[in-house]
Amino acid sequence: MADVLDDAHTRHMLAKLASTCHRHRWIVIALWIAAAVGISAISSSSGGAYSDGGRLTGTDSDRAYSIMRAEFPDASGGSATIVFHTPADASGIAASERVIETYLAAVITEPHVVGVESPFAAGATQISADGHTGFAAVDFRDGATDEQVSVTAQAMVQAAGELRADGVQVEFLGGWFIDGSVPSSEAFGLLAAMVILLLAFGSVAAMGLPLITAVVGIVIGLSSVMLWANVFQTPDFTTQVASMVGIGVGIDYALFIVTRYRDAMQRGAGPLDAVVEAISTAGRAVAFAGCTVMISLLGMFVMRVPFLYGLAIGTSTAVLVAVLAALTLLPALLGVLGRHLDRFSIHRRHTTTATRESVWHRWSRLVQRHPVKFALSGLTVLLLAGAPVFAMRLASADPGNDPSASTTRHAYDLLAAGFGPGSNGPLIIAIATPDAASRAAAANLPARLATVEDVAQVGSLVPSASGNAALIQIVPKSAPQAEATERLVDDLRTSVLPSAGVEAHVGGRTASDVDFARLMSDRLPLFIGAVLVLSFLLLMAVVRSVLVPLKAVVMNLLSIGAAYGVMVAVFQWGWLGSLFGVEAGAPIEPWAPMMLFAIVFGLSMDYEVFLLSSIKERFLATGDNSHAVVEGLASTARVITAAAAIMVCVFGSFIVGDQRSIKLIGLGLAVAVLVDATVVRMVLVPATMELLGRRNWWMPRWLDRVVPHLDVEGHAVETAGSDAHGRPAAPSVSDDDERELVLR
């Protein structure tokens, strides 16, 4: 009874919200416009800076950093590399020594720069054998924010004009020189969404509403991301991820509500009543779906990696704004349109109150006639697509995968050609030397390191001013992202350094990336397990069954596994790489599988609940499992298909962007949603539910009493009653409800 009262209270609140927004439509619209302008202005003036990494407390690289910060403060901050190059048919860079030294003298005066190591310094080994390539290492002040360093980095780029005029190619390596702007490719996703919405609604006016709410929501959402960057470490790709997720869910949520509003209007309801019904039912489902997505995204906090906190909270904020826009801005816009929702129609809609046989009815019955064949076929497709996941290698891709026209890619290629690929990611050995014995052991370490396989170059031992620590720089033979480099880091930590008789730790950006990938690999199963348990409990509360949620969790895992497999095949193996503008041989970003799982879980749960609650409702009304599956699938297929198509287009549009990490998550999300909406929803769900029959709805009585009842659209409030176990009684249909879901 308490659950029913809670449902009634929720419906009353949503109905009151919808009525208020509809009656005061112009005030609501003005407030949203003011919010968009105001938050954008605030974020542009006081937004935080994005981060390209962070400390991983407790790791070996973090212990190395602690030694460097205490004993080598000038070397413990961020660093960048300036690469100088002259063509093979020109004089070497030595001919430009004066202008290069003048430029470096200007760099050392820039704010937050604490050291510059010139390639022409005595004893330096920073000029290639052919004399045409050289590099200077630049150290930034420890404690300088990413925003401060970014400003300094841009000043360094602008000051290189005289060098370029002298015929010297100047390139820069470091995270501050990467263009992190939101790609214009999102416009392609919006254009595709326009076409799909126009086909789904057949009206320009109806098509425009989801787009308006999504665009207003994403403007506020992305501005909020910049503000969150003041509080949490926020990766520089957060805006792209938040943009693709915010646009996708914003359009989808508005699509659900507009569909319900339109159905109510076609049944003869007035504009106000239609808005109230749409928000009380579809709006309730949107709030549920949005909360599910946000909870799954915020689940990344359990990974205990501060670098990901900004990504989780920023993307969750974009989803929250999309939900609020759907529940408040959309009712106001519907109030403006009123009865003119179908204005500028591109075709005549024929509506009837009679039940009409659709292609989805015929498809469902076809699957039910051959459930074993369809179940095995769908399962085979998912298993084959997911097979490459067993070869997935999580590691941070190095700048050798940056866009070919970027300065970081040019710098990487020049260093690799002139000094070997390992020069792009040197390792730093930080040694504690508190006494004479440790100092003597440290003095012998360079010679020992030079004999290690996969070490290309060993620098000299550099003691600290106090003598309590020392540093040695190692250049691997392999690239930073290569497996050989990872093995070298492990070998140094487990064998070479422990046998040296000193406390020594492997640090530097490359070692930190290895630690980050290892940490994500270790904690990913825990995160996935927690999300799957949550999804099982959530679905069990909605559909009052054990087998249906269990089956849904397995299918969810298989569909995401298929997306992982496609990511590995394209980005790691290079299959069809030229089609997507990526190169083979690069690993999968360590954060990508977790981020993809969090987003897809929330979105698939959205579709899952809509479909299964529709099937459950019809089963309770008729007791016929086969009929319930057919009608439930047919009533939800059109809108689920349209919503999924929009998601696929929005996510897929980011594949044409420049940054590899954004291509990676865009392709993974697009494939996951496509598989979930086709193979899972349209094949495996009807086939397996036909095979299980009435066993689909089995639930022990004791468990039925323990698990709270969750009615997504509040239908339990409008039924005549319920039995002792919380199940709705014999179907009693109210005149104004008709027991239909929003996804009709």
C-alpha positions in Angstrom: 0.0 0.0 0.0 2.9 2.4 0.8 4.3 1.8 -2.7 1.0 2.7 -4.2 0.7 5.9 -2.1 4.3 6.8 -3.1 3.4 6.3 -6.8 0.3 8.5 -6.4 2.3 11.2 -4.7 4.9 11.1 -7.5 2.3 11.3 -10.2 0.6 14.2 -8.4 3.9 16.1 -8.2 4.7 15.5 -11.9 1.1 16.5 -12.9 1.4 19.7 -10.9 4.9 20.5 -12.4 3.5 19.9 -15.9 0.5 22.1 -15.3 2.6 24.9 -13.9 5.1 24.8 -16.7 2.2 24.8 -19.3 0.3 27.7 -17.7 3.5 29.8 -17.2 5.1 28.7 -20.5 6.8 32.0 -21.4 8.3 32.5 -18.0 9.7 28.9 -18.1 11.1 29.4 -21.5 12.7 32.7 -20.5 14.2 31.2 -17.4 15.8 28.4 -19.5 17.2 30.9 -21.9 18.5 33.0 -19.1 20.1 29.9 -17.5 21.8 28.9 -20.7 23.2 32.4 -21.3 24.1 33.0 -17.6 25.8 29.6 -17.0 27.7 29.9 -20.3 29.0 33.3 -19.3 30.0 32.2 -15.9 31.8 29.1 -17.2 33.7 31.1 -19.8 35.0 33.5 -17.2 35.6 31.2 -14.2 35.5 27.7 -15.7 38.2 25.3 -14.6 41.0 23.8 -16.7 41.0 20.2 -18.0 43.6 17.7 -16.8 45.4 15.2 -18.9 46.4 13.0 -15.9 46.6 12.8 -12.2 48.4 11.1 -9.3 47.5 7.4 -8.6 48.0 7.2 -4.8 49.8 4.0 -3.7 51.3 3.1 -7.1 55.1 2.8 -7.7 55.0 5.8 -10.1 53.4 7.9 -7.3 56.2 6.9 -4.9 58.7 8.1 -7.5 56.8 11.3 -7.8 56.9 11.8 -4.0 60.7 11.5 -4.0 61.0 13.9 -7.0 58.7 16.5 -5.4 60.6 16.4 -2.1 64.2 16.4 -3.5 63.8 17.7 -7.1 61.0 20.4 -7.0 62.1 21.8 -10.3 61.7 18.4 -12.0 58.5 17.3 -10.3 56.1 19.4 -12.3 54.8 18.9 -15.7 57.1 18.8 -18.7 57.0 19.3 -22.5 59.3 18.8 -25.4 60.1 21.3 -28.2 61.3 19.6 -31.3 63.4 21.4 -34.0 63.9 20.0 -37.4 65.4 21.0 -40.7 64.8 19.3 -44.1 67.4 16.7 -45.3 68.4 19.0 -48.2 69.0 22.0 -45.9 71.7 22.7 -43.3 71.4 21.0 -39.9 69.9 22.7 -36.9 73.4 23.7 -35.8 73.2 26.4 -38.5 70.2 27.9 -36.6 71.8 27.6 -33.1 71.7 31.4 -32.5 68.0 31.8 -33.3 67.1 28.6 -31.4 69.0 29.7 -28.3 67.3 33.1 -28.5 63.9 31.4 -28.6 64.8 29.1 -25.7 66.0 32.2 -23.7 62.5 33.7 -24.2 60.9 30.4 -23.2 62.7 30.3 -19.8 61.2 33.7 -19.0 57.7 32.5 -19.5 55.5 32.2 -16.3 55.6 28.8 -14.7 58.7 27.6 -16.7 61.5 26.5 -14.2 63.9 24.9 -16.6 64.9 24.5 -20.2 67.5 21.9 -21.4 69.0 23.2 -24.7 70.2 20.7 -27.3 73.3 22.7 -27.6 74.3 22.5 -24.0 77.7 21.0 -23.1 77.4 17.2 -22.9 73.8 17.2 -24.3 72.7 14.3 -26.4 69.6 15.9 -27.9 70.7 16.2 -31.5 70.1 13.3 -33.9 72.9 11.5 -35.7 72.1 13.2 -39.0 72.1 16.6 -37.3 68.7 17.6 -38.6 66.6 17.0 -35.5 67.0 18.3 -32.0 64.8 18.8 -29.0 64.7 20.8 -25.8 63.1 19.6 -22.6 61.0 22.2 -20.7 60.0 21.8 -17.0 57.0 23.6 -15.6 56.7 24.7 -12.0 55.2 22.1 -9.6 51.8 23.2 -8.4 51.0 25.2 -11.6 47.5 24.5 -12.7 46.7 23.0 -16.1 45.1 26.3 -17.1 48.2 28.3 -16.2 50.5 25.8 -18.1 48.1 25.9 -21.1 48.5 29.7 -21.3 52.3 29.4 -21.1 52.2 26.6 -23.8 50.3 28.8 -26.2 52.8 31.6 -25.6 55.6 29.2 -26.5 53.8 28.3 -29.7 53.3 31.9 -30.8 56.9 32.8 -30.0 58.2 30.2 -32.4 57.3 32.4 -35.4 60.8 33.7 -36.0 62.2 30.2 -35.9 59.8 29.1 -38.6 60.7 32.1 -40.7 64.3 31.0 -40.4 63.4 27.7 -42.0 63.3 25.6 -38.8 60.3 23.3 -38.3 59.1 23.6 -34.6 56.7 21.1 -33.1 55.5 20.6 -29.5 54.9 17.4 -27.5 52.7 17.5 -24.4 49.1 17.4 -23.4 48.8 21.2 -23.4 49.3 21.3 -27.1 46.4 19.1 -28.0 43.3 20.7 -29.4 40.6 19.6 -26.9 37.6 21.5 -28.5 34.3 19.8 -29.1 34.3 18.4 -32.7 31.9 19.9 -35.2 31.0 16.3 -36.1 28.2 16.5 -33.6 26.3 18.6 -36.2 26.1 15.4 -38.3 24.4 13.6 -35.5 21.9 16.4 -35.0 21.1 16.4 -38.8 20.5 12.6 -38.7 18.3 13.0 -35.7 16.3 15.7 -37.5 15.7 13.2 -40.4 14.7 10.4 -38.0 12.4 12.6 -36.0 10.8 13.9 -39.1 10.1 10.4 -40.4 8.8 9.3 -36.9 6.5 12.3 -36.4 5.8 13.4 -40.0 5.7 17.0 -38.8 8.3 19.7 -38.8 6.9 21.3 -35.6 6.9 18.0 -33.7 10.4 17.2 -35.0 11.8 20.5 -33.7 10.7 20.1 -30.0 13.2 17.3 -29.1 16.0 19.1 -30.9 15.3 22.4 -29.1 15.3 20.9 -25.7 18.4 18.8 -26.4 20.4 21.8 -27.7 19.4 24.1 -24.8 20.2 21.2 -22.4 23.6 20.5 -23.8 24.6 24.2 -23.8 23.9 24.3 -20.1 25.4 20.8 -19.5 28.7 21.5 -21.2 29.0 24.9 -19.4 28.5 23.0 -16.1 31.3 20.6 -17.1 33.7 23.5 -17.2 32.5 24.7 -13.8 32.9 21.2 -12.3 36.5 21.3 -13.5 37.2 23.7 -10.7 36.3 21.0 -8.2 37.3 17.7 -9.7 40.1 16.5 -11.9 38.4 16.6 -15.3 39.9 14.9 -18.4 40.1 17.0 -21.5 37.8 14.7 -23.4 34.9 15.1 -20.9 33.2 17.7 -23.1 33.0 15.4 -26.0 31.7 12.5 -24.0 29.1 14.7 -22.2 28.1 16.2 -25.5 27.4 12.9 -27.2 25.5 11.5 -24.2 23.6 14.7 -23.4 22.4 15.1 -27.0 21.5 11.5 -27.3 19.4 11.2 -24.1 18.0 14.7 -24.5 16.5 13.9 -27.9 15.3 10.5 -26.8 13.6 11.7 -23.6 11.8 14.4 -25.5 10.8 11.9 -28.1 9.1 9.7 -25.5 7.1 12.6 -24.0 6.1 14.2 -27.3 4.9 10.7 -28.4 2.7 10.4 -25.4 1.4 13.9 -25.7 0.5 13.3 -29.3 -1.3 10.1 -28.5 -3.4 11.9 -25.9 -4.3 14.7 -28.3 -5.4 12.1 -30.9 -7.7 10.6 -28.2 -9.4 13.9 -27.8 -7.6 15.4 -24.8 -7.1 19.1 -24.6 -3.5 20.6 -24.7 -3.3 21.0 -20.9 -4.6 17.5 -20.1 -2.4 16.0 -22.7 0.7 17.7 -21.2 -0.2 16.5 -17.7 -0.8 12.9 -18.9 2.5 12.9 -20.9 4.6 14.2 -18.0 2.8 12.0 -15.4 3.5 8.9 -17.4 6.3 9.3 -20.0 7.9 12.0 -17.8 8.0 9.5 -14.9 9.7 7.0 -17.1 12.1 9.7 -18.3 13.0 10.6 -14.7 13.5 6.9 -13.9 15.7 6.4 -17.0 17.7 9.5 -16.4 18.4 8.5 -12.7 19.5 5.1 -13.9 22.0 6.6 -16.3 23.3 9.0 -13.7 23.6 6.3 -11.0 25.6 4.1 -13.4 27.9 7.0 -14.4 28.5 8.0 -10.8 29.3 4.4 -10.1 32.7 5.3 -11.5 33.5 6.8 -8.1 33.8 3.3 -6.8 36.9 2.9 -9.0 38.7 5.4 -6.6 40.5 7.1 -9.4 40.4 10.9 -9.0 41.2 11.4 -12.7 37.8 10.0 -13.6 35.7 11.9 -11.0 35.2 15.0 -13.3 34.3 12.7 -16.2 31.6 11.0 -14.1 30.1 14.1 -12.5 30.3 16.1 -15.8 28.5 13.5 -17.9 26.0 12.9 -15.2 25.3 16.7 -15.0 24.6 16.7 -18.8 22.1 13.8 -18.3 20.5 15.6 -15.3 20.0 18.8 -17.4 18.5 16.8 -20.2 15.9 15.3 -17.8 15.1 18.7 -16.3 14.6 20.1 -19.8 12.3 17.3 -20.7 10.2 17.7 -17.6 10.0 21.6 -17.6 11.1 23.2 -20.9 9.3 20.7 -23.1 5.8 21.2 -21.4 6.3 24.9 -21.9 7.1 24.5 -25.6 4.1 22.1 -26.0 2.0 24.8 -24.4 3.2 27.3 -27.1 2.3 24.8 -29.9 -0.9 23.6 -28.4 -3.0 21.9 -31.0 -0.5 22.8 -33.8 1.9 20.0 -33.0 1.4 18.4 -36.5 1.9 21.7 -38.2 3.9 21.5 -41.5 3.2 17.9 -41.8 5.0 16.0 -44.6 2.3 13.3 -44.8 -1.2 12.6 -43.7 -1.5 10.4 -40.6 -4.3 7.9 -40.6 -5.3 7.0 -37.0 -7.8 4.6 -35.8 -8.8 3.3 -32.4 -8.9 -0.3 -33.7 -6.0 -2.6 -33.2 -4.0 -2.7 -36.3 -1.6 -5.5 -37.4 1.9 -4.1 -37.9 5.2 -5.4 -39.2 6.3 -5.8 -35.6 3.3 -8.2 -34.9 4.3 -10.3 -37.8 8.0 -10.3 -36.9 7.3 -11.3 -33.3 5.1 -14.2 -34.4 7.8 -15.3 -36.9 10.3 -15.4 -34.1 7.9 -17.3 -31.8 7.4 -20.0 -34.5 11.1 -20.7 -34.6 12.4 -19.6 -31.2 15.3 -22.0 -31.0 16.7 -21.0 -34.4 16.4 -17.3 -33.7 17.8 -17.6 -30.2 20.8 -19.6 -31.4 21.4 -17.2 -34.3 21.3 -14.1 -32.1 23.5 -15.7 -29.6 26.0 -16.7 -32.3 26.1 -13.1 -33.6 26.9 -11.7 -30.2 29.5 -14.3 -29.4 31.3 -13.8 -32.7 31.3 -10.1 -32.4 32.5 -10.3 -28.8 35.2 -12.9 -29.4 38.0 -10.3 -29.9 37.4 -9.0 -26.4 39.6 -11.8 -25.0 42.5 -10.1 -26.8 41.8 -6.6 -25.5 44.8 -4.8 -24.2 44.2 -1.8 -21.9 46.9 0.8 -22.2 47.2 4.5 -22.9 47.7 5.3 -26.5 50.7 7.5 -27.1 50.8 10.7 -29.3 51.7 8.5 -32.3 48.0 8.1 -32.6 47.1 11.8 -32.5 45.7 13.4 -35.7 48.3 13.4 -38.5 48.1 17.2 -38.8 48.6 17.9 -35.1 51.8 19.3 -33.7 52.0 16.5 -31.1 51.9 13.9 -33.9 54.6 15.7 -35.9 56.8 16.0 -32.8 56.3 12.3 -32.0 57.2 11.2 -35.5 60.3 13.4 -35.6 61.6 12.2 -32.3 60.9 8.5 -33.2 62.8 9.0 -36.5 65.8 10.8 -35.0 66.2 9.1 -31.6 64.1 6.0 -31.6 60.4 5.5 -30.5 61.3 5.2 -26.8 62.5 8.9 -26.8 58.8 9.9 -26.7 58.3 8.3 -23.3 61.5 8.1 -21.1 61.3 6.5 -17.7 62.5 8.2 -14.5 64.2 6.1 -11.8 63.8 7.9 -8.5 66.3 6.6 -5.9 66.3 7.2 -2.1 69.9 7.7 -0.9 69.7 8.6 2.8 73.1 7.0 3.7 76.5 6.2 2.3 75.7 2.6 1.5 72.7 3.6 -0.6 74.6 6.2 -2.4 77.3 3.7 -3.3 74.7 1.3 -4.6 73.0 4.0 -6.6 76.3 4.9 -8.3 76.5 1.4 -9.7 72.9 1.4 -11.0 73.5 3.2 -14.4 75.9 0.4 -15.5 73.4 -2.2 -14.3 70.5 -0.6 -16.2 72.5 -0.4 -19.4 72.6 -4.2 -19.5 68.8 -4.5 -19.3 67.1 -5.7 -22.5 64.8 -3.1 -24.2 66.8 -0.2 -22.7 68.2 2.0 -25.5 69.9 4.7 -23.4 70.7 5.4 -19.8 71.4 8.9 -18.5 73.9 9.8 -15.8 73.1 9.7 -12.1 71.8 13.1 -10.9 72.0 13.5 -7.1 69.7 16.0 -5.3 71.1 19.0 -3.5 70.7 17.3 -0.1 72.2 14.1 -1.4 69.2 12.1 -0.1 67.9 11.2 -3.5 69.1 10.7 -7.1 67.5 10.4 -10.5 68.3 8.4 -13.6 66.5 8.8 -16.9 66.1 5.7 -19.1 65.0 5.7 -22.8 63.3 2.4 -23.8 63.8 0.9 -27.2 60.1 0.7 -27.7 57.3 3.2 -28.0 55.4 4.3 -24.8 52.3 2.3 -25.7 54.2 -0.9 -26.7 53.9 -4.1 -24.7 57.6 -4.3 -24.6 57.7 -1.0 -22.7 55.2 -2.3 -20.2 57.3 -5.5 -19.7 60.3 -3.3 -19.2 58.6 -1.3 -16.4 57.5 -4.6 -14.8 61.0 -6.0 -15.1 62.6 -3.0 -13.5 60.2 -3.0 -10.6 60.2 -6.8 -9.9 63.8 -7.8 -10.7 66.4 -5.1 -11.6 65.8 -2.5 -8.9 65.1 -4.8 -6.0 68.4 -6.6 -6.7 70.3 -3.2 -6.7 70.2 -2.8 -2.9 68.5 0.6 -3.0 65.0 1.9 -2.6 64.1 2.9 -6.2 60.9 3.5 -8.0 60.0 3.8 -11.7 58.2 7.1 -12.5 57.5 9.4 -15.4 54.4 9.7 -17.6 54.9 6.4 -19.3 55.2 4.5 -16.0 52.1 6.4 -14.7 50.1 5.3 -17.8 51.2 1.7 -17.1 50.0 2.0 -13.5 46.7 3.5 -14.6 46.0 0.7 -17.1 46.8 -1.9 -14.5 44.6 -0.2 -11.9 41.6 0.0 -14.3 42.1 -3.6 -15.4 42.0 -4.8 -11.8 39.0 -2.8 -10.7 36.9 -3.1 -13.9 35.4 -6.5 -13.0 34.2 -5.1 -9.6 32.6 -2.2 -11.3 30.9 -4.4 -13.9 29.7 -6.8 -11.3 28.2 -4.0 -9.2 26.4 -2.5 -12.2 25.0 -5.9 -13.2 23.7 -6.6 -9.7 22.0 -3.2 -9.6 20.4 -3.9 -13.0 19.1 -7.3 -11.8 17.5 -5.8 -8.7 16.1 -2.9 -10.5 14.4 -5.0 -13.2 13.2 -7.5 -10.6 11.4 -4.7 -8.8 9.8 -3.6 -12.0 8.7 -6.9 -13.7 8.3 -9.0 -10.5 10.3 -11.9 -11.9 13.6 -13.7 -11.4 14.3 -15.2 -14.8 13.4 -12.2 -16.9 15.9 -9.9 -15.1 18.5 -12.6 -15.1 18.1 -13.1 -18.8 18.2 -9.4 -19.4 21.5 -9.0 -17.4 23.1 -11.8 -19.4 22.0 -10.2 -22.7 23.2 -6.8 -21.6 26.6 -8.3 -20.8 26.7 -10.0 -24.3 25.7 -6.8 -26.2 28.3 -4.8 -24.4 30.8 -7.6 -25.0 30.0 -7.3 -28.7 30.8 -3.6 -28.6 34.1 -4.3 -26.9 34.9 -6.9 -29.5 34.3 -4.4 -32.4 36.4 -1.8 -30.6 39.3 -4.3 -30.4 38.9 -5.4 -34.0 38.9 -1.8 -35.3 41.2 0.1 -33.0 43.6 -2.6 -31.8 43.8 -4.9 -34.8 43.1 -2.3 -37.4 40.2 -4.0 -39.2 38.5 -1.4 -41.4 40.8 1.1 -39.7 41.2 3.2 -42.8 37.4 3.6 -42.9 37.3 5.1 -39.5 40.6 7.0 -39.8 42.5 5.0 -37.2 45.8 3.1 -37.3 46.4 -0.5 -36.2 48.4 -1.6 -33.3 47.2 0.8 -30.6 45.7 -0.4 -27.4 42.3 0.4 -25.9 42.2 3.4 -23.6 41.9 2.0 -20.0 38.9 4.2 -19.2 36.9 3.4 -22.3 35.4 0.0 -21.3 34.3 1.3 -18.0 32.8 4.5 -19.4 31.1 2.6 -22.2 29.6 0.1 -19.8 28.3 2.8 -17.5 26.6 4.7 -20.3 25.2 1.7 -22.2 23.9 0.1 -19.0 21.8 3.2 -18.3 20.5 3.4 -21.8 19.8 -0.3 -22.3 18.0 -0.3 -18.9 15.8 2.4 -20.3 14.7 0.3 -23.3 14.6 -2.8 -21.2 12.2 -1.4 -18.7 9.9 0.0 -21.3 9.7 -3.2 -23.2 9.5 -5.7 -20.3 7.0 -3.6 -18.3 4.8 -3.5 -21.4 5.0 -7.2 -21.8 4.4 -7.8 -18.1 1.3 -5.5 -18.2 -0.3 -7.5 -21.0 0.6 -10.8 -19.4 -1.2 -9.7 -16.2 -4.2 -8.7 -18.3 -4.5 -11.9 -20.4 -2.3 -14.6 -18.8 -1.1 -15.4 -22.3 2.7 -15.2 -22.4 3.0 -15.5 -26.2 0.3 -12.8 -26.8 1.9 -10.5 -24.2 5.3 -10.8 -25.9 3.8 -10.0 -29.3 1.8 -7.0 -28.2 4.5 -5.7 -25.8 7.1 -5.8 -28.6 4.8 -4.3 -31.2 3.6 -1.5 -28.9 7.2 -0.4 -28.0 9.2 -1.3 -31.2 8.5 1.9 -33.2 9.6 4.4 -30.6 12.5 2.2 -29.3 13.7 1.8 -32.8 13.5 5.6 -33.5 15.2 6.4 -30.2 18.0 3.8 -30.8 18.5 5.1 -34.4 19.0 8.6 -33.0 21.5 7.4 -30.4 23.4 5.5 -33.1 23.6 8.5 -35.4 24.6 10.9 -32.6 27.3 8.5 -31.2 28.4 7.5 -34.7 28.9 11.1 -35.8 31.8 11.4 -33.3 33.7 8.7 -35.2 34.5 11.3 -37.9 36.2 13.5 -35.3 40.0 13.8 -35.0 40.8 12.5 -31.5 41.3 8.7 -31.3 39.8 8.4 -27.8 36.6 10.1 -29.0 36.4 7.9 -32.1 36.8 4.9 -29.8 34.0 5.7 -27.4 31.8 6.9 -30.2 32.1 3.6 -32.1 31.7 1.5 -29.0 28.5 3.3 -27.9 27.0 3.3 -31.4 27.6 -0.5 -31.8 26.3 -1.3 -28.3 23.1 0.6 -28.8 22.6 -0.8 -32.3 23.1 -4.4 -31.1 20.9 -3.8 -28.0 18.0 -2.4 -30.0 18.2 -5.1 -32.8 19.7 -8.4 -31.9 18.7 -8.3 -28.2 15.3 -6.5 -28.3 14.0 -7.8 -31.5 15.5 -11.3 -31.6 16.7 -12.7 -28.3 14.0 -11.2 -26.1 11.0 -12.6 -28.0 12.8 -15.9 -28.7 13.9 -16.6 -25.1 10.6 -15.5 -23.6 8.7 -17.8 -25.9 11.0 -20.7 -24.9 10.5 -20.0 -21.2 6.7 -19.5 -21.4 5.0 -18.8 -18.1 8.3 -19.6 -16.3 9.3 -16.0 -17.3 7.2 -14.7 -14.4 8.2 -17.1 -11.7 9.2 -15.4 -8.4 9.2 -17.0 -4.9 6.5 -15.6 -2.7 9.0 -14.7 0.0 11.1 -12.7 -2.5 8.0 -11.0 -3.9 7.2 -9.7 -0.4 10.8 -8.5 0.2 11.5 -6.7 -3.0 9.7 -3.3 -3.3 7.3 -2.8 -6.1 8.5 -0.2 -8.7 5.9 0.9 -11.2 7.7 3.0 -13.8 4.6 4.8 -15.1 2.4 4.4 -12.1 -0.2 2.1 -13.5 -0.5 0.3 -10.2 -2.2 3.4 -8.9 -4.9 3.2 -11.4 -5.7 -0.5 -11.2 -8.5 -1.8 -9.1 -6.3 -3.4 -6.5 -3.5 -5.9 -5.8 -3.2 -9.3 -4.2 -1.4 -10.1 -1.0 1.9 -10.3 -2.8 1.8 -6.9 -4.5 0.7 -8.3 -7.9 -2.0 -6.3 -9.7 -5.4 -7.9 -9.4 -7.6 -8.9 -12.3 -7.1 -6.2 -15.0 -9.4 -3.3 -14.3 -9.0 -0.6 -16.9 -9.7 3.0 -16.2 -11.2 5.2 -19.0 -8.4 7.7 -19.0 -5.5 5.3 -18.7 -6.3 2.5 -21.2 -3.3 0.6 -19.7 -0.9 1.6 -22.5 2.7 2.5 -22.1 4.1 5.7 -23.6 6.0 3.7 -26.2 3.0 2.8 -28.3 
